[in-house]
Amino acid sequence: MSESIQRARIGGIEIGPEKALALIAGPCVIESAEHTLDLARALRDACASSGVPLVFKASFDKANRSSIRSFRGPGLEEGLRILRRVRDEVGVPVLSDIHAPEQAEPAGRALDCLQIPAFLCRQTDLLAAAAAAGKCVNVKKGQFVSPEEMRNVVEKLAEGGCRNVMLTERGTFFGYHRLVNDMTAIPKMRRFAPVVFDATHSCQFPGAAGHQSGGQREFTGTLALAGVAAGADALFMEVHDAPDRAKSDPATVYPLAEFPALLEAVVRVSRAVRA
């Protein structure tokens, strides 16, 4: 790759150096159209009050759940229909993850950004299909991958014609069921593309509950502030109005009621770092 990617664009939002901190937020999975739209409106209003541009995130299919009995979401067709409604009715760009190359084209017609899950960050055919969709691509760094190796991911996307790219730090495996964050990964990956910090998944204990992942959401704020202080261009958080009843990742989704206060603290840190 001859030069780094300085900025990404999701809808009308620019993300990168010298740009205001952006937020990617929403529930882990689409639970219903009504719930998704209500959360999107609440997040939009909180972000507007703090002057933070919002990209709404929700998964139409959680294909990597721990158990065969876990809730996966409404699926591709219905999920994309709901996300189109969010964009049209709430007025914010939308992001969701894809798990197979054949999902990229229809997702690209409905979404403003396609996300590649961490476990799939090295899948060349998936990256090539995402690049061909013509939208921003956000790739989560695998829990098993060094920040330096993510240069290869950016090169794969660039080879497919996509230079609208972001990379996301979401923790690295430390033995079984434990993630740790190396905050130096943020400036290291910013050499290749704008970087997002995923504060909620970084608190996850993958598969720790046997049938689902555990986690410690009480540390989300600590990690969010640290990630922004380390230079992240955007913050990623999964937020829910009733976390303990969430149909995916109940141990780590952040309470909507507490979200505005954390957002205000994050904004203060971001302004200090970017001053």
BELVEN-V568420 format. One record per residue. N is the residue number from 1. SS is DSSP state (H for helix, E for strand, L for the rest). D_LAST is the distance of its C-alpha to the last C-alpha in Angstrom with 2 decimals. Layout:
n->{N N}
ss->{SS SS}
d_last->{D_LAST D_LAST}
//
This chain:
n->{1 2 3 4 5 6 7 8 9 10 11 12 13 14 15 16 17 18 19 20 21 22 23 24 25 26 27 28 29 30 31 32 33 34 35 36 37 38 39 40 41 42 43 44 45 46 47 48 49 50 51 52 53 54 55 56 57 58 59 60 61 62 63 64 65 66 67 68 69 70 71 72 73 74 75 76 77 78 79 80 81 82 83 84 85 86 87 88 89 90 91 92 93 94 95 96 97 98 99 100 101 102 103 104 105 106 107 108 109 110 111 112 113 114 115 116 117 118 119 120 121 122 123 124 125 126 127 128 129 130 131 132 133 134 135 136 137 138 139 140 141 142 143 144 145 146 147 148 149 150 151 152 153 154 155 156 157 158 159 160 161 162 163 164 165 166 167 168 169 170 171 172 173 174 175 176 177 178 179 180 181 182 183 184 185 186 187 188 189 190 191 192 193 194 195 196 197 198 199 200 201 202 203 204 205 206 207 208 209 210 211 212 213 214 215 216 217 218 219 220 221 222 223 224 225 226 227 228 229 230 231 232 233 234 235 236 237 238 239 240 241 242 243 244 245 246 247 248 249 250 251 252 253 254 255 256 257 258 259 260 261 262 263 264 265 266 267 268 269 270 271 272 273 274 275}
ss->{L L L L L L E E E E L L E E E E L L L L L E E E E E L L E L L L H H H H H H H H H H H H H H H H H H L L E E E E E L E L L L L L L L L L L L L L L L L H H H H H H H H H H H H H H H L L E E E E E E L L H H H H H H H H H H L L E E E E L H H H L L L H H H H H H H H H L L L E E E E E L L L L L L H H H H H H H H H H H H H L L L L L E E E E E L L E E L L L L L E E L L L H H H H H H L L L L E E E E E L L H H H E E L L L L L L L L E E L H H H H H H H H H H H H H L L L L E E E E E E E L L H H H L L L L L L L L E E H H H H H H H H H H H H H H H H H H H L}
d_last->{30.11 29.34 25.59 22.89 22.02 18.52 18.56 20.79 22.09 23.75 25.54 23.18 19.99 17.99 16.38 14.53 11.66 9.39 11.09 10.54 12.03 15.78 18.64 22.08 24.49 28.15 31.35 32.50 35.54 36.98 39.48 40.72 39.75 39.57 37.41 34.99 34.66 34.27 31.44 29.70 29.96 28.69 25.61 25.00 25.24 22.96 20.22 20.81 20.43 16.96 15.88 15.97 18.09 21.10 23.44 26.59 28.25 31.85 34.47 37.78 39.47 38.59 40.79 39.75 40.80 42.48 45.77 48.00 48.25 44.51 43.37 41.92 41.15 42.93 42.92 41.78 43.53 43.06 39.53 38.38 40.21 38.27 34.90 35.93 36.62 33.15 31.65 34.21 34.54 31.10 29.20 26.72 26.76 28.74 28.79 31.62 32.93 35.98 38.40 40.94 40.97 43.14 40.53 37.99 39.73 40.32 36.88 35.35 37.25 35.92 32.38 29.07 28.21 30.66 29.78 31.65 32.35 31.66 35.38 35.86 32.98 35.53 38.05 38.42 40.48 38.06 35.10 37.26 38.25 34.69 33.69 36.68 35.67 33.19 30.29 27.03 27.96 26.05 27.69 27.46 27.81 31.27 31.73 33.93 31.75 29.45 25.98 27.38 30.23 28.06 28.02 31.64 30.76 28.43 31.25 33.78 31.87 31.29 35.01 35.74 33.75 30.59 27.20 25.41 24.64 22.46 23.17 23.06 23.12 25.61 27.17 29.93 33.51 34.45 38.20 39.63 37.86 34.63 31.16 28.48 24.91 23.87 20.07 20.28 21.70 18.32 17.05 20.73 21.25 18.10 20.18 22.54 20.79 17.98 18.31 19.02 19.48 22.72 22.60 26.12 28.18 26.67 28.55 31.75 35.00 36.55 40.20 40.45 42.54 45.04 45.11 41.36 38.08 37.02 33.67 31.67 29.43 28.65 26.16 24.25 21.57 21.19 20.86 18.55 15.96 16.63 16.44 13.04 11.84 13.72 11.83 14.16 13.68 16.03 17.86 21.66 23.76 27.41 28.16 31.62 33.21 35.84 34.61 37.93 39.78 37.54 39.70 37.36 35.19 35.96 34.79 31.17 30.37 28.06 29.58 28.63 29.16 26.43 23.95 22.21 21.37 19.91 17.88 16.37 15.50 14.03 11.79 10.51 9.89 8.30 5.71 5.27 5.69 3.81 0.00}
//
